[in-house]
């Protein structure tokens, strides 16, 4: 599939918009529209109780997502958002007074508050100090103690765009017998990773950003070993093996990650997600990453020509992602003026944050740079 064909799937491009805000919300393609139309026809006319299609699409989506992240489908479960997904592990482990968790000071709050909340059980929180948007394995290792029980980090930092070395951190955690937890919401769909290769024990991500699907649907990955250590605090009728033996109240949990899908999930969201994943599977997540990193490098080089220094200027490709941020005294003004010109970006913590996806082109970047020249 050529990039020109892919761009034709996105109606916003035909309106003259340049969308560089995929780190907030990804745009919908005609793949979404087609699946919604199919779903609508079923639920309103043909097969109102269309559960068999949902089950088919859910299985299909988990299989496709599993291919992208290196996971078996039975190790994936749907949740409603990343915060609630991370609370499964935060509240499900057996904590002792003095246990420690390592986080860092530039995490999105979804990957902070579930663990800060553990202080009520006597858990100590160690916070890695970032260095110009960077948190690496050495920074984490310095804070590890004999009572460190869990390390959690975003695959890609939402502010700086720094991509962590998951392989190295995973090896570090394995060496010390520590649970490795990852928030993948700013990475999945933009850059590749493998949960097995990186020895990740628990991972949670959302579908509405780089995966360009819908709000209200997220996913978790959990190893079988960690699942067996979880004390499941929230359960429902779909958590158990004999879910359709309705009056047999045998609380025997499913052996798969689906035990965490306590009841009805976002069925429409799952159905949409299955359709959207076809784009990544067909184009190839490796090709997506190549284009994303190529766009980021090109954008950073062009910003440097304007004497704008990106936060991650000069870093190797392995630590780059789709996010390119820079500090500027007129950050809010730049954002508002670009918005008037149909260029969508974001302002976060005094930074202008650009987040072009693989469907964006160098011509898109050139137009953004031309507008910046007029503004700065």
C-alpha positions as CSV (number, residue, x, y, z in Angstrom):
1,X,0.0,0.0,0.0
2,X,1.5,3.3,-1.1
3,X,1.5,6.4,1.1
4,X,-0.7,8.2,-1.4
5,X,-3.3,5.5,-1.0
6,X,-3.1,5.8,2.7
7,X,-3.5,9.6,2.7
8,X,-6.7,9.1,0.6
9,X,-8.2,7.3,3.6
10,X,-8.1,10.4,5.8
11,X,-10.8,13.0,5.1
12,X,-9.1,15.7,7.1
13,X,-6.3,15.9,4.6
14,X,-8.8,16.9,1.8
15,X,-9.9,19.8,4.0
16,X,-6.5,21.3,3.9
17,X,-5.6,20.5,7.5
18,X,-2.1,19.6,8.6
19,X,-2.6,17.4,11.6
20,X,0.5,17.2,13.9
21,X,-1.4,16.3,17.1
22,X,-1.4,12.5,17.1
23,X,0.0,12.5,20.6
24,X,-3.3,13.8,21.8
25,X,-5.9,12.3,19.5
26,X,-5.4,10.5,16.2
27,X,-7.6,11.2,13.2
28,X,-10.2,8.8,12.0
29,X,-10.0,7.2,8.6
30,X,-12.6,5.9,6.2
31,X,-11.9,2.5,7.7
32,X,-13.6,3.7,10.8
33,X,-16.6,5.1,8.9
34,X,-17.0,1.8,7.0
35,X,-17.0,-0.3,10.1
36,X,-19.4,2.0,11.9
37,X,-21.7,1.8,8.9
38,X,-21.5,-2.0,9.0
39,X,-22.2,-2.0,12.8
40,X,-25.0,0.5,12.5
41,X,-26.7,-1.7,9.8
42,X,-26.5,-4.7,12.0
43,X,-27.7,-3.1,15.2
44,X,-30.6,-1.2,13.5
45,X,-31.8,-3.5,10.8
46,X,-30.2,-6.9,10.2
47,X,-28.9,-8.5,13.4
48,X,-29.7,-6.3,16.4
49,X,-28.1,-8.7,18.8
50,X,-24.8,-8.9,16.9
51,X,-22.7,-10.5,19.6
52,X,-21.2,-13.0,17.2
53,X,-19.7,-10.2,15.1
54,X,-18.3,-8.5,18.2
55,X,-16.7,-11.7,19.4
56,X,-15.2,-12.2,15.9
57,X,-13.9,-8.6,15.7
58,X,-12.6,-8.8,19.3
59,X,-10.6,-12.0,18.6
60,X,-9.4,-10.5,15.3
61,X,-8.3,-7.2,17.0
62,X,-6.4,-9.0,19.7
63,X,-4.6,-11.2,17.2
64,X,-3.6,-8.1,15.1
65,X,-2.5,-6.2,18.2
66,X,-0.6,-9.2,19.4
67,X,1.3,-9.3,16.1
68,X,2.2,-5.6,16.6
69,X,3.5,-5.9,20.1
70,X,4.7,-9.5,20.2
71,X,2.0,-10.9,22.4
72,X,-0.2,-13.9,22.3
73,X,-3.9,-12.8,22.0
74,X,-4.9,-14.6,25.2
75,X,-2.5,-12.3,27.2
76,X,-4.4,-9.2,26.0
77,X,-7.6,-7.8,27.6
78,X,-9.7,-4.7,26.9
79,X,-10.1,-2.0,29.5
80,X,-11.7,1.4,29.3
81,X,-8.7,3.6,29.9
82,X,-5.0,3.5,30.8
83,X,-5.6,4.8,34.4
84,X,-8.0,1.9,35.2
85,X,-5.7,-0.5,33.4
86,X,-2.7,0.5,35.5
87,X,-4.8,0.2,38.6
88,X,-5.3,-3.5,37.9
89,X,-1.6,-4.1,38.7
90,X,-1.3,-1.3,41.3
91,X,-4.2,-2.6,43.4
92,X,-3.8,-6.3,42.5
93,X,-0.4,-6.9,43.9
94,X,0.2,-7.8,47.5
95,X,2.1,-4.9,49.0
96,X,4.1,-4.8,52.2
97,X,5.2,-1.8,54.2
98,X,8.5,-0.7,52.8
99,X,8.0,-2.0,49.3
100,X,9.2,0.5,46.7
101,X,8.1,1.6,43.3
102,X,10.3,3.5,40.8
103,X,8.6,6.2,38.6
104,X,10.0,9.4,37.1
105,X,9.2,13.1,37.1
106,X,8.0,13.5,33.5
107,X,5.4,10.8,33.4
108,X,1.8,11.5,32.3
109,X,-0.4,11.4,35.5
110,X,-2.1,8.1,34.4
111,X,1.2,6.4,35.1
112,X,1.8,8.2,38.4
113,X,-1.4,8.4,40.5
114,X,-2.2,4.7,40.6
115,X,1.2,4.1,42.2
116,X,1.3,7.2,44.5
117,X,-2.0,5.8,45.8
118,X,-0.1,2.9,47.2
119,X,1.4,5.0,49.9
120,X,-1.7,4.2,52.0
121,X,-0.3,0.6,52.2
122,X,3.2,1.8,53.3
123,X,4.7,1.7,49.8
124,X,7.6,4.1,49.2
125,X,7.8,5.9,45.8
126,X,11.2,6.7,44.3
127,X,11.1,9.3,41.6
128,X,13.8,9.4,38.9
129,X,15.0,12.9,38.1
130,X,14.9,13.3,34.3
131,X,17.6,15.1,32.3
132,X,16.3,17.4,29.6
133,X,13.4,15.0,28.9
134,X,15.5,11.8,29.2
135,X,15.0,8.9,31.6
136,X,17.4,6.0,30.9
137,X,18.2,2.7,32.4
138,X,21.2,4.0,34.4
139,X,18.9,6.7,36.0
140,X,16.5,4.0,37.1
141,X,19.2,1.6,38.3
142,X,20.6,4.2,40.7
143,X,17.3,4.2,42.6
144,X,16.8,0.4,42.8
145,X,17.1,-1.1,46.3
146,X,16.6,-4.6,47.7
147,X,12.9,-3.7,48.4
148,X,12.1,-2.3,45.0
149,X,9.1,-4.3,43.7
150,X,8.1,-2.5,40.5
151,X,9.4,-0.1,37.9
152,X,7.0,1.7,35.6
153,X,7.8,3.9,32.7
154,X,6.2,5.2,29.5
155,X,7.6,3.7,26.3
156,X,7.5,7.3,24.9
157,X,7.4,10.3,27.2
158,X,4.4,12.5,26.4
159,X,6.3,15.8,26.8
160,X,9.7,15.3,25.3
161,X,9.0,12.3,23.0
162,X,12.0,10.4,24.5
163,X,11.7,6.7,23.7
164,X,13.0,4.5,26.5
165,X,15.3,1.6,25.9
166,X,12.8,-1.0,27.0
167,X,15.1,-3.9,26.3
168,X,17.7,-2.5,28.7
169,X,15.2,-1.6,31.4
170,X,13.6,-5.0,31.1
171,X,16.9,-6.7,31.5
172,X,17.7,-4.6,34.5
173,X,14.3,-5.5,36.1
174,X,14.8,-9.2,35.4
175,X,18.2,-9.1,36.9
176,X,16.8,-7.7,40.2
177,X,13.6,-9.7,40.2
178,X,11.5,-6.5,39.7
179,X,8.1,-6.3,38.0
180,X,8.4,-4.2,34.7
181,X,5.4,-2.1,33.9
182,X,5.0,0.0,30.7
183,X,2.6,2.6,29.5
184,X,2.6,2.3,25.7
185,X,0.0,4.9,24.7
186,X,2.5,7.3,23.0
187,X,4.4,4.5,21.3
188,X,2.0,1.8,20.0
189,X,1.2,2.6,16.4
190,X,4.2,4.9,15.9
191,X,7.2,2.8,16.9
192,X,7.6,-0.9,17.2
193,X,8.3,-2.9,20.4
194,X,8.1,-6.5,21.5
195,X,6.8,-7.3,25.0
196,X,8.6,-10.7,25.1
197,X,12.0,-9.3,23.9
198,X,11.8,-6.4,26.4
199,X,10.7,-8.8,29.2
200,X,7.7,-6.6,30.0
201,X,5.4,-8.0,32.7
202,X,2.5,-5.6,32.4
203,X,1.7,-3.1,29.7
204,X,-1.2,-0.8,29.1
205,X,-2.0,1.5,26.2
206,X,-4.9,3.4,24.6
207,X,-6.3,3.2,21.1
208,X,-7.2,6.8,20.5
209,X,-3.8,8.4,19.8
210,X,-1.2,6.9,17.4
211,X,-3.5,3.9,16.8
212,X,-6.1,6.3,15.5
213,X,-9.1,4.6,16.9
214,X,-11.7,5.6,19.5
215,X,-11.7,7.1,23.0
216,X,-12.9,4.8,25.8
217,X,-11.0,1.8,24.7
218,X,-7.6,0.7,26.0
219,X,-5.8,-2.6,26.4
220,X,-3.6,-4.4,28.8
221,X,-1.0,-7.1,28.3
222,X,0.0,-9.3,31.3
223,X,2.2,-12.3,31.5
224,X,0.7,-15.5,32.9
225,X,3.2,-15.5,35.7
226,X,2.2,-12.0,36.9
227,X,-1.5,-12.8,36.4
228,X,-1.1,-15.6,38.9
229,X,0.3,-13.1,41.4
230,X,-2.6,-10.7,41.0
231,X,-5.3,-10.5,43.7
232,X,-8.2,-9.4,41.5
233,X,-10.1,-6.7,43.4
234,X,-12.8,-6.2,40.8
235,X,-14.7,-9.1,39.2
236,X,-17.8,-9.6,37.2
237,X,-19.8,-12.3,35.4
238,X,-17.4,-12.3,32.4
239,X,-14.4,-12.9,34.7
240,X,-15.2,-16.6,35.3
241,X,-14.7,-19.7,33.2
242,X,-18.4,-20.8,33.2
243,X,-19.7,-17.4,32.2
244,X,-22.9,-18.7,30.6
245,X,-23.7,-21.1,33.4
246,X,-25.5,-18.2,35.0
247,X,-26.8,-19.7,38.2
248,X,-23.7,-21.6,39.0
249,X,-21.8,-19.1,41.2
250,X,-18.4,-20.7,40.9
251,X,-15.8,-17.9,41.2
252,X,-13.2,-19.7,39.1
253,X,-11.3,-17.1,37.1
254,X,-10.5,-17.5,33.4
255,X,-7.0,-18.6,32.7
256,X,-6.5,-15.8,30.1
257,X,-6.2,-12.1,30.5
258,X,-9.9,-11.8,29.8
259,X,-10.6,-12.4,33.4
260,X,-10.0,-8.7,33.8
261,X,-12.9,-7.9,31.4
262,X,-15.5,-8.0,34.1
263,X,-18.5,-7.1,32.0
264,X,-19.5,-5.5,28.8
265,X,-16.7,-3.6,27.2
266,X,-16.8,-0.8,24.6
267,X,-18.1,-3.1,21.9
268,X,-18.3,-0.4,19.2
269,X,-14.8,0.7,20.1
270,X,-13.4,-2.8,19.8
271,X,-15.2,-3.2,16.4
272,X,-13.7,0.0,15.1
273,X,-10.2,-0.9,16.4
274,X,-10.2,-4.1,14.5
275,X,-10.9,-2.3,11.3
276,X,-8.2,0.4,12.0
277,X,-5.5,-2.2,12.8
278,X,-5.7,-3.5,9.2
279,X,-3.9,-0.3,8.1
280,X,-0.9,-1.0,10.4
281,X,-0.8,-4.7,9.5
282,X,-1.0,-4.0,5.8
283,X,1.5,-1.1,5.7
284,X,3.7,-2.8,8.4
285,X,4.6,-1.4,11.8
286,X,8.3,-1.4,10.8
287,X,7.4,0.9,7.8
288,X,5.3,3.1,10.1
289,X,8.2,3.6,12.4
290,X,10.6,4.3,9.5
291,X,8.4,7.1,8.3
292,X,7.6,8.4,11.8
293,X,11.3,8.7,12.7
294,X,12.2,10.1,9.3
295,X,9.6,12.8,9.7
296,X,10.8,13.6,13.2
297,X,14.4,13.9,12.1
298,X,13.4,16.1,9.1
299,X,11.3,18.3,11.4
300,X,14.1,18.7,13.9
301,X,16.6,19.6,11.3
302,X,14.2,22.3,9.8
303,X,13.5,23.7,13.3
304,X,17.2,24.0,13.9
305,X,17.5,26.2,10.8
306,X,15.1,28.6,12.5
307,X,17.3,28.6,15.6
308,X,14.6,26.5,17.4
309,X,16.2,23.8,19.4
310,X,14.0,20.7,20.0
311,X,14.2,19.1,23.4
312,X,15.7,15.9,22.0
313,X,18.0,17.5,19.5
314,X,20.9,15.3,18.5
315,X,19.7,12.0,20.0
316,X,20.0,8.7,18.1
317,X,17.0,7.3,16.2
318,X,16.5,4.6,18.8
319,X,15.5,7.2,21.4
320,X,13.3,9.3,19.0
321,X,9.5,8.9,18.5
322,X,6.8,10.8,16.7
323,X,6.9,13.6,19.2
324,X,9.0,16.7,18.6
325,X,8.8,19.4,21.3
326,X,10.5,22.7,21.9
327,X,10.3,25.4,24.5
328,X,9.4,28.9,23.5
329,X,8.3,32.1,25.3
330,X,5.5,32.4,22.8
331,X,4.4,28.8,22.9
332,X,0.7,29.6,23.4
333,X,0.7,32.3,20.7
334,X,2.4,30.0,18.2
335,X,-0.2,27.3,18.9
336,X,-3.1,29.7,18.4
337,X,-1.7,31.2,15.2
338,X,-0.9,27.8,13.7
339,X,-4.5,26.7,14.5
340,X,-5.9,29.6,12.6
341,X,-3.9,28.3,9.6
342,X,-5.3,24.8,9.9
343,X,-2.2,23.4,11.5
344,X,-2.9,21.3,14.6
345,X,-0.3,20.8,17.3
346,X,-0.4,21.1,21.1
347,X,1.0,23.2,23.9
348,X,2.0,21.2,27.0
349,X,3.9,22.6,30.0
350,X,5.1,25.7,28.0
351,X,6.3,23.6,25.1
352,X,5.0,23.4,21.5
353,X,4.5,19.8,20.8
354,X,4.4,18.5,17.2
355,X,3.4,14.9,16.6
356,X,3.2,14.0,12.9
357,X,2.3,10.4,12.0
358,X,3.4,8.1,9.2
359,X,0.8,9.5,6.9
360,X,2.3,12.9,7.1
361,X,4.8,14.0,4.5
362,X,7.9,16.3,4.2
363,X,5.6,18.7,2.2
364,X,3.4,18.9,5.3
365,X,6.5,19.7,7.4
366,X,7.7,22.3,4.9
367,X,4.3,24.1,5.2
368,X,4.5,24.1,9.0
369,X,8.1,25.5,8.9
370,X,7.0,28.2,6.4
371,X,4.3,29.3,8.8
372,X,6.7,29.3,11.7
373,X,9.1,31.6,9.8
374,X,6.3,34.1,9.6
375,X,5.5,33.8,13.3
376,X,8.9,33.9,14.9
